[in-house]
Amino acid sequence: QVQLVESGGGLVQPGGSLRLSCAASGFTFSMYPMSWYRQAPGKERELVAGINSIDGSTNYADSVKGRFTISRDNAKSTVYLQMNSLKPEDTAVYFCKVRKSWSDYWGQGTQVTVSS
């Protein structure tokens, strides 16, 4: 079955960096686009970044453009989110997601807290 396991979250000061990882299993990773979402307390879950499976093209939310970078390693079945110049408003639980066979699969999430 599809499994997604996020890691790499934590507490970081404003202006700092974190690298999130999402290890995937249970499907042919290289064939599927992957996405990162986040959900802050009291807010709806929002798309942060996505990466295509075919050409590796990427897309980002306006709020993170120029600061976050999504990448993937198909040999390791892992998608990454490099987050630089973090701001307090980036505080949220971050999830990776894959859509397979018309169903969305989510990981358990990893908490990112940006605070001094």
Rosetta silent file (secondary structure, phi, psi, omega in degrees, C-alpha in Angstrom):
SEQUENCE: QVQLVESGGGLVQPGGSLRLSCAASGFTFSMYPMSWYRQAPGKERELVAGINSIDGSTNYADSVKGRFTISRDNAKSTVYLQMNSLKPEDTAVYFCKVRKSWSDYWGQGTQVTVSS
SCORE:     score description
SCORE:     0.000 S_00000001
   1 L     0.000  158.813 -179.134    0.000    0.000    0.000 S_00000001
   2 L   -67.316  130.049  174.243    1.022    3.604   -0.505 S_00000001
   3 E  -133.919  136.396  176.247    3.061    5.020    2.357 S_00000001
   4 E  -129.077  126.507 -177.032    4.522    8.497    2.719 S_00000001
   5 E  -127.149  111.527  178.864    6.746    9.342    5.668 S_00000001
   6 E   -87.376  152.668  175.166    7.849   12.930    6.250 S_00000001
   7 E  -155.923  167.431  174.718   10.822   13.972    8.351 S_00000001
   8 L   104.889   -4.617  178.580   13.074   16.949    8.949 S_00000001
   9 L   -71.926  173.924  178.753   10.769   19.353   10.737 S_00000001
  10 E   163.244 -167.694  178.679   11.662   21.210   13.890 S_00000001
  11 E   -98.925  129.820 -179.220   12.103   24.564   15.586 S_00000001
  12 E  -141.893  149.322  178.914   14.126   27.174   13.718 S_00000001
  13 L   -77.784  155.065  175.024   14.735   30.887   14.140 S_00000001
  14 L   -54.293  137.818 -176.703   13.462   33.388   11.566 S_00000001
  15 L    89.985   -9.562 -179.147   15.849   33.512    8.628 S_00000001
  16 L   -82.062 -176.346 -176.763   16.942   29.930    9.184 S_00000001
  17 L  -132.057  152.899  172.006   16.679   26.869    6.971 S_00000001
  18 E  -144.603  152.499  174.186   15.252   23.383    7.105 S_00000001
  19 E  -123.098  116.537  177.248   15.161   20.483    4.667 S_00000001
  20 E   -92.068  146.928  176.011   12.122   18.254    4.717 S_00000001
  21 E  -125.788  149.791  175.593   12.129   14.741    3.300 S_00000001
  22 E  -135.784  108.864  179.527    9.270   12.481    2.274 S_00000001
  23 E   -90.647  126.554 -175.348   10.103    8.809    1.765 S_00000001
  24 E  -110.426  150.172  174.625    7.598    7.006   -0.445 S_00000001
  25 E  -154.823  163.561  176.851    6.792    3.333   -0.884 S_00000001
  26 L    90.593    2.726  176.390    4.055    1.123   -2.283 S_00000001
  27 L  -156.539  166.600 -179.732    3.995    2.635   -5.766 S_00000001
  28 L   -79.710   93.008 -170.142    6.306    3.385   -8.683 S_00000001
  29 H   -52.365  -43.824 -172.295    7.572    6.711   -7.373 S_00000001
  30 H   -64.139  -16.010 -174.759    9.192    7.902  -10.601 S_00000001
  31 H   -91.237   -6.737 -170.486    5.882    7.853  -12.457 S_00000001
  32 L  -122.385  137.139  169.525    3.958   10.263  -10.218 S_00000001
  33 L   -62.983  150.210  179.457    4.009   13.991   -9.541 S_00000001
  34 E  -126.905  152.215 -177.650    4.575   14.806   -5.893 S_00000001
  35 E  -137.615  153.288  168.122    3.450   17.762   -3.810 S_00000001
  36 E  -112.920  135.701  173.665    4.105   19.445   -0.488 S_00000001
  37 E  -124.160  166.459  173.048    1.254   21.054    1.428 S_00000001
  38 E  -143.979  155.279  177.707    1.075   22.787    4.771 S_00000001
  39 E  -139.308  116.928  176.375   -1.585   23.519    7.339 S_00000001
  40 L   -90.578  157.577 -179.448   -1.282   26.183    9.991 S_00000001
  41 L   -55.612  129.422  177.621   -3.505   26.204   13.095 S_00000001
  42 L    76.868    5.462 -178.516   -6.999   27.414   12.233 S_00000001
  43 L  -121.397  162.506  177.330   -6.257   27.554    8.514 S_00000001
  44 L   -77.019  155.141  175.337   -6.999   25.365    5.542 S_00000001
  45 L   -66.988  137.048 -177.557   -4.365   23.093    4.075 S_00000001
  46 E  -130.515  149.741  176.800   -2.576   24.838    1.206 S_00000001
  47 E   -72.101  131.157  177.107   -0.336   23.784   -1.641 S_00000001
  48 E  -100.796  -49.805 -176.589    3.277   24.820   -1.122 S_00000001
  49 E  -160.779  153.145  176.509    5.090   23.219   -4.062 S_00000001
  50 E  -138.688  154.438  178.745    4.766   20.503   -6.668 S_00000001
  51 E  -137.730  132.451 -177.259    7.145   18.612   -8.924 S_00000001
  52 L   -74.617  158.150  179.336    6.337   16.780  -12.131 S_00000001
  53 L   -89.720  -26.237 -170.679    7.357   13.183  -12.735 S_00000001
  54 L   -84.768  -53.968 -174.725    8.206   13.516  -16.425 S_00000001
  55 L  -116.311    2.818  178.937   10.419   16.559  -16.746 S_00000001
  56 L    72.156   13.489  178.957   10.913   17.575  -13.138 S_00000001
  57 L   -66.256  151.943 -172.833    9.178   20.883  -13.667 S_00000001
  58 E  -127.049  159.969  172.880    8.108   22.626  -10.497 S_00000001
  59 E  -143.487  151.148 -174.289    5.498   25.062   -9.248 S_00000001
  60 E  -137.303  150.835  168.269    5.307   27.086   -6.050 S_00000001
  61 L   -66.536  147.015 -178.849    2.882   29.095   -4.006 S_00000001
  62 L   -57.805  -32.259 -175.560    3.581   32.799   -4.348 S_00000001
  63 L   -69.322  -16.453 -177.497    4.314   33.012   -0.635 S_00000001
  64 L  -118.931   -3.438 -178.876    7.333   30.704   -0.897 S_00000001
  65 L   -57.452  134.316  179.637    8.733   31.500   -4.360 S_00000001
  66 L    85.833  -10.702 -179.676   12.424   32.264   -4.200 S_00000001
  67 L  -116.173  -35.240 -177.792   12.756   30.766   -0.708 S_00000001
  68 E  -108.470  148.160  176.512   11.666   27.125   -1.045 S_00000001
  69 E  -134.990  124.986  175.569   12.896   24.495   -3.497 S_00000001
  70 E   -97.636  141.629  177.347   11.223   21.160   -4.195 S_00000001
  71 E  -149.534  168.570 -179.943   13.269   18.305   -5.635 S_00000001
  72 E  -142.611  150.499  174.442   13.074   14.557   -6.008 S_00000001
  73 E  -124.132  100.309 -175.565   15.419   11.578   -6.061 S_00000001
  74 L   -66.350  -29.218  179.130   13.700    8.794   -7.963 S_00000001
  75 L   -66.983  -28.686  179.775   16.412    6.293   -7.043 S_00000001
  76 L  -102.953    0.728 -177.444   15.594    6.863   -3.368 S_00000001
  77 L    51.058   47.410 -174.876   11.824    7.336   -3.861 S_00000001
  78 E  -135.127  138.570  172.541   12.112   10.552   -1.903 S_00000001
  79 E  -115.165  143.869 -175.335   10.898   14.099   -2.424 S_00000001
  80 E  -120.562  156.478  170.594   12.507   17.021   -0.630 S_00000001
  81 E  -134.744  106.414  175.359   11.570   20.545    0.335 S_00000001
  82 E   -86.782  122.452 -176.115   14.473   22.883    1.003 S_00000001
  83 E  -118.650  116.347  179.322   13.202   25.862    2.966 S_00000001
  84 L  -115.919  164.374  178.516   15.392   28.959    3.311 S_00000001
  85 L    48.552   49.227 -175.469   14.809   32.400    4.790 S_00000001
  86 L   -65.955  145.524 -179.188   12.057   30.987    6.965 S_00000001
  87 L  -120.525  157.374  177.409    9.468   33.333    8.416 S_00000001
  88 H   -54.759  -33.378 -179.965    7.130   32.939   11.408 S_00000001
  89 H   -71.938   -5.642  173.307    4.227   32.662    8.966 S_00000001
  90 H   -83.699   -5.731  179.152    5.790   29.475    7.572 S_00000001
  91 L   -61.374  124.628 -176.437    4.930   27.752   10.861 S_00000001
  92 E  -178.058  171.490  165.760    2.685   24.802   10.030 S_00000001
  93 E   -90.599  129.219 -177.434    2.478   21.053    9.718 S_00000001
  94 E  -104.949  132.407 -177.077    3.952   20.074    6.369 S_00000001
  95 E  -123.896  145.630  166.516    2.589   17.109    4.416 S_00000001
  96 E  -102.358  155.897 -175.023    3.610   15.387    1.224 S_00000001
  97 E  -144.439  144.409  170.464    0.984   14.054   -1.124 S_00000001
  98 E  -131.989  140.200  173.869    0.634   11.812   -4.136 S_00000001
  99 E  -102.915  119.796 -177.541   -2.445   11.325   -6.291 S_00000001
 100 E  -136.796  127.806  178.105   -2.714    7.766   -7.523 S_00000001
 101 L    53.789   47.107  177.116   -5.679    6.121   -9.158 S_00000001
 102 L    63.795   14.054  175.854   -7.906    9.124   -8.458 S_00000001
 103 E  -121.256  144.898  176.035   -7.137    8.977   -4.729 S_00000001
 104 E   -96.002  132.895  177.452   -4.968   11.316   -2.676 S_00000001
 105 E  -117.162  134.493 -175.699   -2.472    9.784   -0.274 S_00000001
 106 E  -122.429  150.336  168.629   -0.944   11.827    2.538 S_00000001
 107 L   -81.556 -176.293 -177.901    1.848   11.360    4.998 S_00000001
 108 L   -83.030  -13.932  178.282    1.436   11.974    8.727 S_00000001
 109 L    92.221  156.311  175.491    3.056   15.397    8.496 S_00000001
 110 E  -135.637  134.201 -174.979    6.036   17.037   10.130 S_00000001
 111 E   -81.028  130.449  172.258    5.839   20.147   12.318 S_00000001
 112 E  -118.230  123.011  178.641    7.814   23.233   11.333 S_00000001
 113 E  -123.152  122.657  179.346    7.936   26.046   13.869 S_00000001
 114 E  -110.968  110.384 -174.365    9.660   29.328   13.065 S_00000001
 115 L  -159.029  147.224  175.671   10.160   31.381   16.185 S_00000001
 116 L   -93.406    0.000    0.000   12.802   33.325   18.032 S_00000001
